Amino acid sequence: MYCPSSKPVPAPIISPASVYQRLRKANPAPFAALLQYHNAALISSSPERLVQVRDGQVQTRPIAGTKARALAPEDDSALKRDLVGDPKERAEHIMLIDLERNDLGRVCQAGSVEVDELLGIESYTHVHHIVSNVRGVLRPDIGPLAVLKAVFPGGTITGCPKVRCMQIIAELEACARGAYTGALGFINHDGSLDFNILIRSMTLTQHSSHTELSFRAGAGIVADSVAAKELAETESKAKGLIRALSTDFKPYVDAAGRMRRWRGERSQRNRRALAWLWRWSV
């Protein structure tokens, strides 16, 4: 997978807590989080769980497959049907389910890994997603760090095979991702844990005179991807973030709610990456 990315931009001093509140309102999500440390903050409205361990059960909830929402209810319902029925989206999603089953198989009791929710649709403010849930019974000798090691980074972030995909990502992307597509969560004393995947998320760094913001949006690119559609998907995913920031970053937001200065650059990178991946895949 290749993830088009943004660049940091400056704004007047702003409060991470206030941005988080606005993001929760603009883009509600089940795995939202705010982490503040020193002069920086991670602000997340992630829809995706990387992994949870509770009561001896471990589960991961991969998202793969996205369509922008429509305003009219009948059109919106049709888009959901189109999404779950799209052969490309289904094939990509099933491949990632198999990857997650293999990841959980490293830490779960033999024969316990199962898909207990398959190809469901979750609807958010700006997009529909295809979601499945994979769970298993944790082996008694496995601790929380071993669980994280088995599933990180999420298969929906890397694609398959993980190691080779990460090598390709490192070759294609011009700068390090930082926290983006990492994970944020907690580990309790009893070994239970819950971590999200850091998508629909942003980093704020406070300086003496201004706040620096960075966020990214991406799409999974495969051999039959269409660059224009993948670019449109990244813009749909970023809309909630942009809406939450529209007050503080007015100079960078156009009338359509898009970040002006990055659009052409993202499109060019996306097409370059698609051409590169096509050559590699054939």
C-alpha positions as CSV (number, residue, x, y, z in Angstrom):
1,M,0.0,0.0,0.0
2,Y,1.1,3.5,-0.7
3,C,-0.2,6.4,1.4
4,P,0.0,10.0,-0.1
5,S,0.9,12.3,2.7
6,S,0.8,15.9,3.8
7,K,3.4,18.3,4.9
8,P,3.5,20.2,8.3
9,V,1.9,23.7,8.2
10,P,2.0,26.5,10.8
11,A,-0.9,28.0,12.6
12,P,-1.3,30.3,15.7
13,I,-1.1,28.5,19.1
14,I,-4.0,26.1,19.4
15,S,-5.1,23.7,22.1
16,P,-4.8,20.0,21.3
17,A,-7.8,19.3,23.6
18,S,-10.0,21.8,21.6
19,V,-8.9,20.2,18.3
20,Y,-9.7,16.8,19.7
21,Q,-13.2,17.9,20.7
22,R,-13.9,19.4,17.3
23,L,-12.6,16.2,15.6
24,R,-14.8,14.0,17.7
25,K,-17.7,16.1,16.5
26,A,-16.7,16.3,12.9
27,N,-15.6,12.7,12.5
28,P,-16.9,10.5,15.3
29,A,-15.1,7.2,15.6
30,P,-15.0,4.2,18.0
31,F,-11.2,4.3,18.6
32,A,-10.6,8.0,19.1
33,A,-7.8,9.0,21.4
34,L,-5.8,12.0,22.6
35,L,-2.2,11.7,23.8
36,Q,-0.3,14.8,25.0
37,Y,3.4,14.7,25.8
38,H,5.9,17.5,26.4
39,N,5.2,20.0,23.6
40,A,3.5,17.6,21.2
41,A,0.1,15.8,20.9
42,L,-1.4,12.9,19.0
43,I,-5.0,13.4,18.1
44,S,-6.9,10.5,16.6
45,S,-10.4,9.7,15.4
46,S,-9.5,6.2,14.2
47,P,-12.3,3.9,13.0
48,E,-10.0,0.8,13.1
49,R,-8.9,-1.5,15.9
50,L,-5.4,-3.0,15.6
51,V,-5.9,-5.5,18.4
52,Q,-7.7,-6.1,21.7
53,V,-7.0,-8.6,24.4
54,R,-9.7,-9.2,27.1
55,D,-10.6,-12.2,29.2
56,G,-8.3,-14.5,27.3
57,Q,-9.7,-13.5,23.9
58,V,-7.7,-11.6,21.3
59,Q,-9.3,-9.9,18.3
60,T,-8.5,-7.6,15.4
61,R,-10.9,-5.6,13.3
62,P,-9.5,-4.9,9.8
63,I,-10.9,-2.3,7.5
64,A,-10.4,-2.6,3.8
65,G,-12.7,-1.1,1.2
66,T,-14.0,2.5,1.2
67,K,-16.6,4.6,-0.6
68,A,-17.4,8.3,-0.1
69,R,-20.9,8.8,1.2
70,A,-23.8,10.4,-0.8
71,L,-26.1,13.1,0.4
72,A,-29.4,11.4,-0.7
73,P,-30.3,8.4,1.5
74,E,-31.2,6.2,-1.5
75,D,-27.9,7.0,-3.2
76,D,-26.1,6.3,0.0
77,S,-27.7,2.9,0.3
78,A,-26.8,2.1,-3.3
79,L,-23.2,3.0,-2.6
80,K,-23.1,0.6,0.3
81,R,-24.4,-2.2,-1.9
82,D,-21.9,-1.3,-4.6
83,L,-19.0,-1.3,-2.1
84,V,-19.6,-4.7,-0.6
85,G,-20.3,-6.2,-4.1
86,D,-17.2,-4.8,-5.8
87,P,-15.0,-7.7,-6.8
88,K,-11.8,-5.6,-6.3
89,E,-12.8,-4.5,-2.8
90,R,-13.9,-8.0,-1.8
91,A,-10.7,-9.6,-3.0
92,E,-8.5,-7.1,-1.2
93,H,-10.5,-7.5,2.0
94,I,-10.5,-11.3,1.9
95,M,-6.7,-11.3,1.4
96,L,-6.3,-9.1,4.4
97,I,-8.5,-11.3,6.5
98,D,-6.3,-14.2,5.7
99,L,-3.3,-12.2,6.7
100,E,-4.8,-11.3,10.1
101,R,-5.8,-14.9,10.7
102,N,-2.2,-15.9,10.2
103,D,-1.0,-13.1,12.5
104,L,-3.4,-14.2,15.3
105,G,-2.4,-17.8,14.7
106,R,1.0,-17.0,16.1
107,V,-0.3,-16.2,19.5
108,C,-3.6,-18.1,19.8
109,Q,-4.5,-21.7,20.7
110,A,-4.5,-24.0,17.7
111,G,-7.8,-24.1,15.9
112,S,-9.3,-21.2,17.9
113,V,-8.9,-18.4,15.3
114,E,-12.1,-17.6,13.5
115,V,-13.8,-14.8,11.5
116,D,-16.9,-14.0,13.6
117,E,-17.9,-11.0,11.5
118,L,-17.4,-11.0,7.7
119,L,-17.7,-8.2,5.2
120,G,-19.8,-5.9,7.3
121,I,-20.4,-2.2,6.5
122,E,-19.7,0.6,8.9
123,S,-20.8,4.1,8.0
124,Y,-19.0,7.2,9.2
125,T,-19.5,10.9,8.5
126,H,-17.8,11.0,5.1
127,V,-17.2,7.3,4.1
128,H,-18.5,3.8,4.2
129,H,-16.0,1.0,5.1
130,I,-16.0,-2.8,4.7
131,V,-15.1,-4.3,8.1
132,S,-14.5,-7.8,9.4
133,N,-13.6,-9.2,12.9
134,V,-11.1,-11.9,13.5
135,R,-10.7,-13.5,17.0
136,G,-9.1,-16.3,18.8
137,V,-8.2,-17.7,22.3
138,L,-4.9,-16.4,23.5
139,R,-2.3,-19.0,24.5
140,P,-1.6,-18.8,28.3
141,D,2.2,-18.3,27.7
142,I,1.7,-15.2,25.5
143,G,2.1,-11.7,27.0
144,P,0.8,-8.4,25.7
145,L,4.1,-7.4,24.0
146,A,4.1,-10.7,22.0
147,V,0.6,-10.0,20.9
148,L,1.5,-6.5,19.6
149,K,4.6,-7.9,17.9
150,A,2.5,-10.5,16.1
151,V,0.0,-8.0,14.6
152,F,2.0,-4.8,14.2
153,P,2.0,-3.1,11.8
154,G,-1.6,-3.8,10.8
155,G,-2.1,-5.8,7.6
156,T,-4.5,-3.2,6.2
157,I,-1.6,-0.7,6.4
158,T,1.1,-2.8,4.8
159,G,-0.6,-5.3,2.5
160,C,0.8,-8.8,1.9
161,P,3.5,-10.0,2.2
162,K,4.2,-7.6,5.0
163,V,8.0,-7.3,4.9
164,R,8.2,-6.9,1.1
165,C,5.4,-4.3,1.2
166,M,7.2,-2.3,3.9
167,Q,10.3,-2.3,1.8
168,I,8.4,-0.9,-1.2
169,I,6.7,1.7,1.0
170,A,10.2,2.8,2.2
171,E,11.3,3.1,-1.4
172,L,8.3,5.1,-2.5
173,E,7.6,7.5,0.3
174,A,9.8,10.6,0.5
175,C,9.7,11.0,4.3
176,A,9.1,8.9,7.4
177,R,5.5,8.4,8.5
178,G,6.1,9.2,12.2
179,A,3.1,8.1,14.2
180,Y,0.9,7.8,11.2
181,T,-0.4,4.2,10.7
182,G,1.2,3.2,13.9
183,A,-0.9,2.4,17.0
184,L,-2.2,4.1,20.1
185,G,-3.7,2.4,23.1
186,F,-3.2,1.0,26.6
187,I,-2.0,-2.1,28.4
188,N,-3.5,-2.9,31.8
189,H,-1.7,-4.7,34.7
190,D,-3.7,-7.9,34.0
191,G,-2.4,-8.1,30.4
192,S,-5.5,-6.8,28.7
193,L,-5.0,-4.2,26.0
194,D,-6.7,-2.2,23.3
195,F,-4.9,-0.4,20.4
196,N,-6.1,1.5,17.4
197,I,-4.4,2.1,14.1
198,L,-3.4,5.7,13.8
199,I,-5.4,6.7,10.7
200,R,-7.7,9.8,10.6
201,S,-5.1,11.2,13.0
202,M,-2.9,14.2,13.3
203,T,0.2,15.4,15.2
204,L,0.5,18.8,16.8
205,T,3.8,20.3,17.9
206,Q,3.7,23.5,20.0
207,H,6.4,26.1,19.3
208,S,6.9,29.4,21.1
209,S,5.0,31.4,18.5
210,H,2.9,28.9,16.6
211,T,1.6,25.3,16.4
212,E,2.8,22.9,13.7
213,L,0.3,20.4,12.4
214,S,0.8,17.3,10.3
215,F,-1.7,14.7,9.1
216,R,-1.9,12.2,6.4
217,A,-4.5,10.3,4.4
218,G,-3.9,7.2,2.3
219,A,-5.4,4.5,0.2
220,G,-4.4,0.9,-0.6
221,I,-3.1,0.7,-4.1
222,V,-3.1,-2.6,-6.0
223,A,-2.4,-3.6,-9.6
224,D,-5.9,-2.7,-10.9
225,S,-6.3,0.6,-8.9
226,V,-7.3,3.7,-10.7
227,A,-5.2,6.7,-9.6
228,A,-8.0,9.2,-9.7
229,K,-10.2,7.1,-7.6
230,E,-7.5,6.4,-5.0
231,L,-6.8,10.2,-4.8
232,A,-10.5,10.9,-4.3
233,E,-10.6,8.3,-1.5
234,T,-7.8,10.0,0.3
235,E,-9.6,13.3,0.1
236,S,-12.8,11.7,1.5
237,K,-10.9,10.3,4.4
238,A,-9.3,13.6,5.1
239,K,-12.6,15.6,5.2
240,G,-13.3,15.1,8.9
241,L,-9.8,16.2,9.8
242,I,-10.0,19.3,7.6
243,R,-13.4,20.2,9.0
244,A,-12.0,20.1,12.5
245,L,-9.2,22.4,11.5
246,S,-11.0,24.8,9.3
247,T,-11.1,27.5,11.9
248,D,-7.3,27.4,12.6
249,F,-6.1,26.7,9.0
250,K,-8.4,28.8,6.8
251,P,-5.6,29.9,4.4
252,Y,-5.0,26.2,3.5
253,V,-8.6,25.1,3.0
254,D,-10.4,25.8,-0.3
255,A,-14.2,26.2,-0.9
256,A,-14.7,22.4,-1.3
257,G,-13.1,21.7,2.1
258,R,-9.7,20.4,0.7
259,M,-6.2,21.4,1.7
260,R,-5.1,23.6,-1.2
261,R,-1.4,23.3,-1.3
262,W,-1.2,19.5,-1.2
263,R,-3.7,18.3,-3.8
264,G,-1.6,18.5,-7.0
265,E,1.4,17.0,-5.2
266,R,-0.7,14.1,-3.9
267,S,-2.1,13.4,-7.3
268,Q,1.3,13.3,-8.9
269,R,2.8,11.0,-6.3
270,N,-0.2,8.7,-6.4
271,R,0.1,8.2,-10.2
272,R,3.8,7.6,-9.9
273,A,3.3,5.0,-7.2
274,L,0.6,3.3,-9.1
275,A,2.8,3.0,-12.2
276,W,5.7,1.6,-10.1
277,L,3.5,-0.9,-8.3
278,W,2.0,-2.1,-11.6
279,R,5.5,-2.8,-13.0
280,W,6.4,-4.7,-9.8
281,S,3.2,-6.7,-9.7
282,V,3.4,-8.0,-13.3
